[in-house]
Amino acid sequence: MLLAADVGGTKTLLGLFGMAPDRPRAIETGEFITLDYDGLVPMIREFLKAEGVEPKAIRAASFGVAGAVTDNVARLTNVPWLDDGDEIAEAASLPHLHVLNDLQAMAY
């Protein structure tokens, strides 16, 4: 299973996807008001718990964020968070989390 996110200043979308031959298959999505949370970890935990998914079921995670990203660390434009992909992955018990700029994510 894959975990993806679009992290914006107003809302954050989280999605679970299954592996498929051509492209990942959407399983479930959730929408969160970004600033209702102190960071991404509580949001990830809430989403996975609501969907009944254990973090160990996630094979990979990739988050597009509204802000500059350097060395897997994002400083969001309109959110007072510093999102370090490695620290979030460890705190949320994910195997790996790749953070990229949202425009770059759209290009992929």
Secondary structure, DSSP 8 states (H G I E B T S, - for coil): -EEEEEE-SSEEEEEEEE--SSS-EEEEEEEEEGGGSSSHHHHHHHHHHHHT--GGG--EEEEEESEEEETTEEEESSSS-EEEHHHHHHHTT-S-EEEEEHHHHHH-
